[in-house]
Every structure is written in C-alpha cells, then in structure tokens.
C-alpha cells in the first residue's frame, strides 16, 4: 500500500503529510460535509492533537469519525 504525500501550510509553516489514499478520501468527505477546506480541517485537527505525530492524529481522527 503506497502513501500519498500532500503539502500544506499550517500556522504559517509548510508541512508535508503522507497518508494512504483511503484516509485522504475520508478527510476530503469530512471537509466537504463541514464545508471547509482541507487545510482548514487539518489545522483544526493539528490544534487539538497531543504529542502524537500529525499523520497519526489524522488517521485516528478518521477512525473516530467512521466509528
């Protein structure tokens, strides 16, 4: 299973995130449902994550959303 890397600017800093295509699809659906951009959604998740890496936080967010 390959990872898809996307680049974003969060809080003024550029970052790249690599996730499986399935996680990107879930994030895109959530952003569309909330009527916000993908960078905005990722920023929201980033602002409340603990010490976990951002990619891991995004995966956990997706899993919780689908549960």
mmCIF file of the C-alpha atoms, coordinates in Angstrom:
data_MODEL
# 
_entry.id   MODEL 
# 
loop_
_atom_site.group_PDB 
_atom_site.id 
_atom_site.type_symbol 
_atom_site.label_atom_id 
_atom_site.label_alt_id 
_atom_site.label_comp_id 
_atom_site.label_asym_id 
_atom_site.label_entity_id 
_atom_site.label_seq_id 
_atom_site.pdbx_PDB_ins_code 
_atom_site.Cartn_x 
_atom_site.Cartn_y 
_atom_site.Cartn_z 
_atom_site.occupancy 
_atom_site.B_iso_or_equiv 
_atom_site.pdbx_formal_charge 
_atom_site.auth_seq_id 
_atom_site.auth_comp_id 
_atom_site.auth_asym_id 
_atom_site.auth_atom_id 
_atom_site.pdbx_PDB_model_num 
ATOM 1  C CA . UNK A 1 1  ? 0.000   0.000  0.000  1.00 0.00 ? 1  UNK A CA 1 
ATOM 2  C CA . UNK A 1 2  ? 1.535   3.275  -1.059 1.00 0.00 ? 2  UNK A CA 1 
ATOM 3  C CA . UNK A 1 3  ? 1.316   6.618  0.652  1.00 0.00 ? 3  UNK A CA 1 
ATOM 4  C CA . UNK A 1 4  ? 0.139   9.828  -0.992 1.00 0.00 ? 4  UNK A CA 1 
ATOM 5  C CA . UNK A 1 5  ? 2.074   12.909 0.104  1.00 0.00 ? 5  UNK A CA 1 
ATOM 6  C CA . UNK A 1 6  ? 0.381   16.314 0.176  1.00 0.00 ? 6  UNK A CA 1 
ATOM 7  C CA . UNK A 1 7  ? 1.822   19.657 1.239  1.00 0.00 ? 7  UNK A CA 1 
ATOM 8  C CA . UNK A 1 8  ? 0.016   22.241 3.336  1.00 0.00 ? 8  UNK A CA 1 
ATOM 9  C CA . UNK A 1 9  ? 0.754   25.473 5.156  1.00 0.00 ? 9  UNK A CA 1 
ATOM 10 C CA . UNK A 1 10 ? -0.328  25.256 8.793  1.00 0.00 ? 10 UNK A CA 1 
ATOM 11 C CA . UNK A 1 11 ? 0.077   28.224 11.107 1.00 0.00 ? 11 UNK A CA 1 
ATOM 12 C CA . UNK A 1 12 ? 2.411   29.797 8.565  1.00 0.00 ? 12 UNK A CA 1 
ATOM 13 C CA . UNK A 1 13 ? 4.676   26.747 8.288  1.00 0.00 ? 13 UNK A CA 1 
ATOM 14 C CA . UNK A 1 14 ? 4.851   24.424 5.299  1.00 0.00 ? 14 UNK A CA 1 
ATOM 15 C CA . UNK A 1 15 ? 4.486   20.746 6.049  1.00 0.00 ? 15 UNK A CA 1 
ATOM 16 C CA . UNK A 1 16 ? 4.050   17.554 4.077  1.00 0.00 ? 16 UNK A CA 1 
ATOM 17 C CA . UNK A 1 17 ? 1.816   14.730 5.212  1.00 0.00 ? 17 UNK A CA 1 
ATOM 18 C CA . UNK A 1 18 ? 1.889   11.198 3.823  1.00 0.00 ? 18 UNK A CA 1 
ATOM 19 C CA . UNK A 1 19 ? -1.252  9.087  4.233  1.00 0.00 ? 19 UNK A CA 1 
ATOM 20 C CA . UNK A 1 20 ? -2.891  6.173  2.495  1.00 0.00 ? 20 UNK A CA 1 
ATOM 21 C CA . UNK A 1 21 ? -5.404  7.168  -0.192 1.00 0.00 ? 21 UNK A CA 1 
ATOM 22 C CA . UNK A 1 22 ? -8.293  5.854  1.924  1.00 0.00 ? 22 UNK A CA 1 
ATOM 23 C CA . UNK A 1 23 ? -7.515  8.315  4.718  1.00 0.00 ? 23 UNK A CA 1 
ATOM 24 C CA . UNK A 1 24 ? -7.295  11.212 2.253  1.00 0.00 ? 24 UNK A CA 1 
ATOM 25 C CA . UNK A 1 25 ? -10.714 10.220 0.905  1.00 0.00 ? 25 UNK A CA 1 
ATOM 26 C CA . UNK A 1 26 ? -12.245 10.237 4.384  1.00 0.00 ? 26 UNK A CA 1 
ATOM 27 C CA . UNK A 1 27 ? -10.675 13.619 5.184  1.00 0.00 ? 27 UNK A CA 1 
ATOM 28 C CA . UNK A 1 28 ? -11.977 15.063 1.906  1.00 0.00 ? 28 UNK A CA 1 
ATOM 29 C CA . UNK A 1 29 ? -15.502 13.844 2.687  1.00 0.00 ? 29 UNK A CA 1 
ATOM 30 C CA . UNK A 1 30 ? -15.372 15.307 6.190  1.00 0.00 ? 30 UNK A CA 1 
ATOM 31 C CA . UNK A 1 31 ? -14.100 18.666 4.893  1.00 0.00 ? 31 UNK A CA 1 
ATOM 32 C CA . UNK A 1 32 ? -16.829 18.756 2.236  1.00 0.00 ? 32 UNK A CA 1 
ATOM 33 C CA . UNK A 1 33 ? -19.512 17.881 4.785  1.00 0.00 ? 33 UNK A CA 1 
ATOM 34 C CA . UNK A 1 34 ? -18.280 20.655 7.106  1.00 0.00 ? 34 UNK A CA 1 
ATOM 35 C CA . UNK A 1 35 ? -17.951 22.985 4.096  1.00 0.00 ? 35 UNK A CA 1 
ATOM 36 C CA . UNK A 1 36 ? -14.340 23.838 4.917  1.00 0.00 ? 36 UNK A CA 1 
ATOM 37 C CA . UNK A 1 37 ? -11.102 23.418 3.013  1.00 0.00 ? 37 UNK A CA 1 
ATOM 38 C CA . UNK A 1 38 ? -8.766  20.502 3.588  1.00 0.00 ? 38 UNK A CA 1 
ATOM 39 C CA . UNK A 1 39 ? -6.065  22.791 5.067  1.00 0.00 ? 39 UNK A CA 1 
ATOM 40 C CA . UNK A 1 40 ? -8.659  24.227 7.461  1.00 0.00 ? 40 UNK A CA 1 
ATOM 41 C CA . UNK A 1 41 ? -9.705  20.730 8.602  1.00 0.00 ? 41 UNK A CA 1 
ATOM 42 C CA . UNK A 1 42 ? -6.101  19.650 9.075  1.00 0.00 ? 42 UNK A CA 1 
ATOM 43 C CA . UNK A 1 43 ? -5.402  22.847 11.018 1.00 0.00 ? 43 UNK A CA 1 
ATOM 44 C CA . UNK A 1 44 ? -8.332  22.079 13.323 1.00 0.00 ? 44 UNK A CA 1 
ATOM 45 C CA . UNK A 1 45 ? -7.034  18.574 13.969 1.00 0.00 ? 45 UNK A CA 1 
ATOM 46 C CA . UNK A 1 46 ? -3.478  19.860 14.425 1.00 0.00 ? 46 UNK A CA 1 
ATOM 47 C CA . UNK A 1 47 ? -4.604  22.411 17.017 1.00 0.00 ? 47 UNK A CA 1 
ATOM 48 C CA . UNK A 1 48 ? -6.048  19.765 19.352 1.00 0.00 ? 48 UNK A CA 1 
ATOM 49 C CA . UNK A 1 49 ? -3.609  16.899 18.915 1.00 0.00 ? 49 UNK A CA 1 
ATOM 50 C CA . UNK A 1 50 ? -1.379  15.787 21.739 1.00 0.00 ? 50 UNK A CA 1 
ATOM 51 C CA . UNK A 1 51 ? 2.233   14.703 21.255 1.00 0.00 ? 51 UNK A CA 1 
ATOM 52 C CA . UNK A 1 52 ? 1.196   12.218 18.573 1.00 0.00 ? 52 UNK A CA 1 
ATOM 53 C CA . UNK A 1 53 ? 2.621   12.921 15.078 1.00 0.00 ? 53 UNK A CA 1 
ATOM 54 C CA . UNK A 1 54 ? 0.240   14.780 12.765 1.00 0.00 ? 54 UNK A CA 1 
ATOM 55 C CA . UNK A 1 55 ? -0.176  11.891 10.313 1.00 0.00 ? 55 UNK A CA 1 
ATOM 56 C CA . UNK A 1 56 ? -1.106  9.577  13.193 1.00 0.00 ? 56 UNK A CA 1 
ATOM 57 C CA . UNK A 1 57 ? -3.539  12.155 14.559 1.00 0.00 ? 57 UNK A CA 1 
ATOM 58 C CA . UNK A 1 58 ? -5.216  12.382 11.153 1.00 0.00 ? 58 UNK A CA 1 
ATOM 59 C CA . UNK A 1 59 ? -5.577  8.592  10.956 1.00 0.00 ? 59 UNK A CA 1 
ATOM 60 C CA . UNK A 1 60 ? -7.072  8.431  14.472 1.00 0.00 ? 60 UNK A CA 1 
ATOM 61 C CA . UNK A 1 61 ? -9.435  11.309 13.610 1.00 0.00 ? 61 UNK A CA 1 
ATOM 62 C CA . UNK A 1 62 ? -10.638 9.387  10.552 1.00 0.00 ? 62 UNK A CA 1 
ATOM 63 C CA . UNK A 1 63 ? -11.134 6.198  12.551 1.00 0.00 ? 63 UNK A CA 1 
ATOM 64 C CA . UNK A 1 64 ? -13.114 8.005  15.247 1.00 0.00 ? 64 UNK A CA 1 
ATOM 65 C CA . UNK A 1 65 ? -15.218 9.729  12.596 1.00 0.00 ? 65 UNK A CA 1 
ATOM 66 C CA . UNK A 1 66 ? -16.074 6.401  10.946 1.00 0.00 ? 66 UNK A CA 1 
ATOM 67 C CA . UNK A 1 67 ? -16.841 4.591  14.213 1.00 0.00 ? 67 UNK A CA 1 
# 
